[in-house]
Amino acid sequence: MVNMRLPDIDDAKDVVQDIFVELWLKREMLLAIRDFKPYLYVLARNQVITAYRRKHVQLRNEGLLFEGLNTLDHSAEDNAIAKELYNQINLIVEALPETTRKCYHLSKNEGKRNQEIADLLNISEKTVRNNLSEALKRLKSALSQTHPELLALLVLLIK
């Protein structure tokens, strides 16, 4: 069912893996399910919908990035600044505490919602929100010191 709904085989594989993770996380509850086939169908359908949402978020963010890049003059200096900013962001994110870093990656890079992140990391949704807030606060603080002129562009891209 999953590979019929998703045209990209890699996306389908990711969704199937997410289904297995979900089943593993709820393995104790599975014994109470009388008819497993409809349960699995609904779980697969929901994971496919989530994959479409993630893809939509990714495409929207890429569109915003391209819009922002189209407004820039693509000189060698601009490219060097963009590369430096990208590297700086990665350094800041990698220096974050493990849970904060994982929450940031799952939210900003994979487009997962807070509840999905909470389930994956086995933490509360409020903890996810706090970790994301902390990550963005640290990014903003560090970048405002090193690249104040580019911070505005980053804030637009993160939303």
N, C-alpha and C positions, 0 to 999 in steps of 0.2 A: 504494500500500500504506500509506503513512504517513497520508494523510488518512482512510483507513478505520479506522485504529487510534486516532487521536486526534480526539476530538470538536471540540476548539477549533481553528479554522483557523489562528489565529496560532501556536499551539503546533506545528501541523503544518509551517507555514512555517519556524519556528525549527529544527525537526528536519531538514528538507531542507537548510537552510543549513549546519547542523552536518555533515551528510553530505558536502556539497561541500567544506567546510573539511578534513574528514578525508581525502577523496580528494586534495585539493591537497597536504596535508602528506605523503601517502604516494605521491605521483605517480611517483617512481622505481621503487617496488616494483610498481606496477600492470602494468608490461610483463611481469612474470614470471607473472601470473595467466592461466591457460589459459581458464577459463570465467568471464567477468566477471559474468554475470547472478546466479549463486548468491552470489558474493562481495558484490555490491551488495545483495542481499536480506538477507544476514546482517548487513551493516553497517547497513542501515535498521532491521532488527529490534532490534539492539543500541542504536541511537540512540533508538528509541521507548521501550525499557526505561529508558534513562537519563532520558528526559523524564518518564516516570512517577515515577521516583525523585525527581527534582527537584521535581515537583509535590507529592509526598508530604512532602518536607522542608519545602517552602513552607507547605503546609497545617498541618503539625505546628507550625511556628514561629508561624503566625498563631493557632493554637489556644492556644499558650502565652501569646502576647501578649494575647489576649482574656481568658484566665483571669487574668492579672496585672492587666489593666485593670479587670476586674469586681470585684477585691478593693479597688480604690482608690475613694476618695470623689471623685466627679467635680466637684469645686468648680472655680471659676475659677482659684484658685491652683494646684491640681494640674495643670490643663491648661497653665498658663503654665510650670510646672516641666517637664512632659513635652516641651513644644515647645522649651524652652531646652536640655534634655538631648539631644533629637534634633539640634538645630542644632550643639551642641557636638561630638557624635559625628561628624557630617558634617565639621566643621572639622578635627577630629583626623585623620580618615581622609584627607581631601584633602591634608593636610600631609605625609602619609607619602611615602616615595620611590615612584617610579612602579611598580616591580615589586611592592613590598609592597602598595600600594594596589590594583593589579589582582588580586593573589592574594586579598586580603580580599574585594573585590567579587564575584569569581567564586565564592568559597567561601560567604560568608555571604548574599549577595543572590541568587545564582543556584543555590546548592546543588550546585555541582560538586565532585567528589571531587579529591583531591590529584593523582592520576595524570592526570585530564582537564585540570586546570589546567597541569600540567607540559607536557603535549603541546601545549596551546594557546599557551603562552608560550615554548615551546622551551627549558625549563629542567629541571633534575632535580627529582624528587619531594622530595628532601631540602631543596632550595632553597625549594620551595613551603612545606614544613612550617616551615622557619626563618622565612620571611617572614610566615606566619600567626601564628607565635608572637610575633614582633616586633610585629606590628600589635596583637595582643591585649594585649601587655605595655604598649605605649604608651597604648592606650585605658585600661587599668586604672590606670596611673600618673596620667594626666591627670585622669581622672574621680574618682580617690580624693582629689585635691586640691580639685576644684571641687564635686563632688556625692557625698560619701562615703555618704550615706544611700540614694542611688539606684544605687550601684554593684552592690549585691547583686542588685537586680532585673535589671540589664543582664547580669550573669554568668549568671543563670538563662535569660535569653532567648537568649544566644549559644550555649549548649550544644546 
